[in-house]
């Protein structure tokens, strides 16, 4: 993508605006996912692309507009990924496994979920970005709710809360585990925690008697 913007300034009437804007968004997304929205500036983007800040302002007059565009694009890409999961997997548990895989793939590249990273900065974000952020999480909650509801009806899942309540808990847990795993630099922490979260949903796991550690048995004698 950086090859699209090699020159010092970006003559927008010569370079395709969509290609240039995409390159800007690509770099901004990487910075936001690794540093946070407040951790980068237009100067950082311009430096990576080898262009002037004026070139960036042509496509995104303000950082707030850039931020909103980032969320909208991320929401579109994530939504397409959810549609693909629906088409490729039938069983609710497998759908959730693939959903977790979306987070794992981001974390393996030493990045955070863009919207999860922005949520940590919610109080400092411009209002339009705050609204788009809520829309992203609402869409995820709706999708998770539908999958969990299917699992309940089929008998694959078992939990006491409503599907909507469990969806909110699951989404929040996954985003939180990502933050902790990244702070340790250990993606395996995320995968282990996610596996526990999904296993807890399975009806079969509630039917199996829990094994008592041998040490505990020895102490009781």
C-alpha positions as MATLAB code, in Angstrom:
seq = 'XXXXXXXXXXXXXXXXXXXXXXXXXXXXXXXXXXXXXXXXXXXXXXXXXXXXXXXXXXXXXXXXXXXXXXXXXXXXXXXXXXXXXXXXXXXXXXXXXXXXXXXXXXXXXXXXXXXXXXXXXXXXXXXXXXXXXXXXXXXXXXXXXXXXXXXXXXXXXXXXXXXXXXXXXXXXXXXXXXXXXXXXXXXXXXXXXXXXXXXXXXXXXXXXXXXXXXXXXXXXX';
ca = [
       0.000    0.000    0.000;
       2.803    2.429    0.732;
       3.829    2.291   -2.926;
       0.649    4.174   -3.770;
       1.985    7.257   -2.010;
       5.697    7.473   -2.666;
       5.945   11.144   -3.558;
       6.457   13.917   -1.060;
       3.091   15.417   -1.808;
       0.019   13.674   -3.099;
      -1.484   15.359   -6.168;
      -5.002   14.110   -5.607;
      -6.147   14.916   -9.127;
      -3.472   12.584  -10.502;
      -3.497    9.689   -8.038;
      -6.792    7.818   -7.696;
      -8.462    9.239   -4.541;
      -9.815    5.871   -3.496;
      -6.406    4.228   -3.725;
      -4.779    7.057   -1.798;
      -7.480    7.070    0.874;
      -7.156    3.306    1.260;
      -3.414    3.617    1.799;
      -3.992    6.273    4.445;
      -6.589    4.123    6.191;
      -4.306    1.082    6.117;
      -1.517    2.911    7.934;
      -3.900    4.664   10.331;
      -5.543    1.356   11.225;
      -2.202   -0.273   12.009;
      -1.228    2.666   14.205;
      -4.585    2.736   15.987;
      -4.469   -1.005   16.648;
      -0.974   -0.844   18.131;
      -0.838    2.611   19.750;
      -4.444    3.675   20.131;
      -6.270    6.629   18.553;
      -4.523    9.145   20.783;
      -1.135    7.560   20.174;
      -0.584    8.731   16.608;
      -0.882   11.894   14.543;
      -1.115   12.864   10.907;
       2.641   13.393   11.037;
       3.112    9.692   11.823;
       0.957    8.650    8.878;
       2.642   11.114    6.526;
       6.062    9.866    7.590;
       5.208    6.219    6.876;
       3.669    7.023    3.502;
       6.289    9.578    2.485;
       3.756   12.343    1.839;
       2.891   15.714    3.325;
       0.254   16.219    6.001;
      -1.604   18.472    3.566;
      -2.061   15.429    1.322;
      -3.764   13.581    4.146;
      -6.044   16.496    4.993;
      -7.313   16.507    1.412;
      -8.867   13.059    1.934;
      -9.624   13.361    5.649;
      -9.872   17.032    6.694;
      -9.788   16.141   10.389;
      -8.551   13.263   12.501;
     -12.100   12.764   13.742;
     -13.246   12.114   10.163;
     -10.361    9.708    9.673;
     -11.279    7.910   12.894;
     -14.896    7.541   11.875;
     -13.859    6.223    8.460;
     -11.610    3.682   10.173;
     -14.464    2.336   12.281;
     -16.871    2.225    9.345;
     -14.399    0.276    7.226;
     -13.572   -2.084   10.082;
     -17.264   -2.666   10.717;
     -17.816   -3.500    7.046;
     -14.904   -5.946    6.909;
     -15.901   -7.563   10.216;
     -19.510   -7.824    9.061;
     -18.407   -9.599    5.892;
     -16.377  -12.015    8.024;
     -19.470  -12.813   10.109;
     -21.486  -13.456    6.967;
     -18.777  -15.813    5.759;
     -18.913  -17.699    9.057;
     -22.687  -18.086    8.699;
     -22.233  -19.490    5.211;
     -19.343  -21.827    5.998;
     -20.330  -23.207    9.400;
     -23.656  -24.684   10.471;
     -23.102  -25.704   14.083;
     -23.308  -22.858   16.636;
     -20.163  -23.999   18.452;
     -18.119  -24.005   15.248;
     -19.423  -20.537   14.444;
     -18.179  -19.276   17.786;
     -14.826  -20.972   17.248;
     -14.431  -19.115   13.971;
     -15.554  -15.903   15.648;
     -12.793  -16.332   18.222;
     -10.442  -17.000   15.313;
     -11.064  -13.470   14.019;
      -9.652  -12.077   17.245;
      -6.798  -14.576   17.344;
      -5.618  -13.639   13.864;
      -5.469   -9.958   14.826;
      -3.639  -10.659   18.075;
      -1.111  -12.914   16.335;
       0.010   -9.846   14.373;
       0.582   -7.968   17.640;
      -2.508   -5.849   17.104;
      -5.718   -5.297   19.027;
      -9.262   -5.376   17.732;
      -9.567   -1.820   16.412;
     -12.852   -1.135   18.171;
     -11.708   -2.777   21.381;
      -8.653   -0.514   21.381;
     -10.811    2.551   20.721;
     -13.259    1.548   23.449;
     -10.437    1.933   25.968;
     -10.214    5.584   24.859;
     -13.966    6.112   24.569;
     -14.158    9.170   26.855;
     -11.667   11.079   24.705;
     -13.113   10.165   21.302;
     -15.148   12.613   19.180;
     -18.907   12.020   19.428;
     -19.267   10.664   15.848;
     -16.634    8.030   16.603;
     -18.350    7.095   19.854;
     -21.594    6.502   17.988;
     -19.939    4.367   15.294;
     -18.197    2.376   17.998;
     -21.527    1.507   19.605;
     -22.901    0.421   16.238;
     -19.985   -1.976   15.804;
     -20.500   -3.599   19.187;
     -24.283   -3.697   18.718;
     -23.832   -5.587   15.439;
     -21.536   -8.096   17.147;
     -23.952   -8.577   20.028;
     -26.833   -9.218   17.627;
     -24.831  -11.822   15.735;
     -23.654  -13.539   18.908;
     -27.185  -13.488   20.322;
     -28.530  -15.253   17.235;
     -25.814  -17.918   17.379;
     -26.295  -18.492   21.105;
     -30.061  -18.692   20.678;
     -29.618  -21.336   17.981;
     -27.342  -23.264   20.311;
     -29.891  -23.155   23.117;
     -32.731  -24.313   20.910;
     -30.693  -27.171   19.455;
     -29.513  -28.276   22.889;
     -25.860  -27.670   22.061;
     -25.544  -24.845   24.590;
     -26.678  -24.527   28.158;
     -26.702  -21.338   30.229;
     -29.089  -19.577   32.591;
     -28.999  -16.053   31.186;
     -30.832  -14.861   28.109;
     -28.922  -15.226   24.853;
     -28.559  -11.444   24.714;
     -27.060  -11.261   28.192;
     -24.614  -14.067   27.471;
     -23.678  -12.394   24.154;
     -22.758   -9.174   25.965;
     -20.750  -11.118   28.527;
     -18.935  -13.109   25.847;
     -18.093  -10.055   23.748;
     -16.818   -8.150   26.763;
     -14.772  -11.113   27.961;
     -13.081  -11.643   24.594;
     -12.172   -7.973   24.228;
     -10.832   -7.895   27.781;
      -8.805  -11.078   27.408;
      -7.216   -9.620   24.275;
      -5.963   -6.623   26.250;
      -4.456   -8.793   28.978;
      -2.888  -11.276   26.540;
      -1.303   -8.452   24.542;
       0.198   -6.914   27.670;
       2.016  -10.221   28.249;
       2.898  -10.639   24.588;
       1.380  -14.116   24.715;
      -1.443  -14.797   22.219;
      -1.783  -18.281   23.742;
      -3.254  -16.681   26.848;
      -6.118  -15.412   24.732;
      -6.710  -18.765   23.066;
      -6.711  -20.614   26.391;
      -9.199  -18.196   27.941;
     -11.410  -18.213   24.841;
     -11.482  -22.013   24.902;
     -12.712  -21.909   28.503;
     -15.409  -19.398   27.626;
     -16.727  -21.542   24.785;
     -16.470  -24.797   26.722;
     -18.601  -23.310   29.472;
     -21.411  -22.885   26.944;
     -21.557  -26.531   25.917;
     -24.379  -28.565   27.421;
     -22.146  -31.642   27.488;
     -19.635  -29.918   29.779;
     -22.356  -29.366   32.378;
     -23.234  -33.040   32.429;
     -19.737  -34.353   33.093;
     -18.812  -34.730   36.779;
     -15.865  -32.603   37.743;
     -12.743  -34.510   38.618;
     -11.399  -33.994   42.120;
      -7.631  -33.401   42.159;
      -5.707  -36.325   43.691;
      -4.105  -33.991   46.206;
      -7.522  -32.955   47.480;
      -8.602  -36.590   47.820;
      -5.479  -37.433   49.796;
      -6.064  -34.562   52.222;
      -9.627  -35.658   52.897;
      -8.502  -39.105   54.057;
];
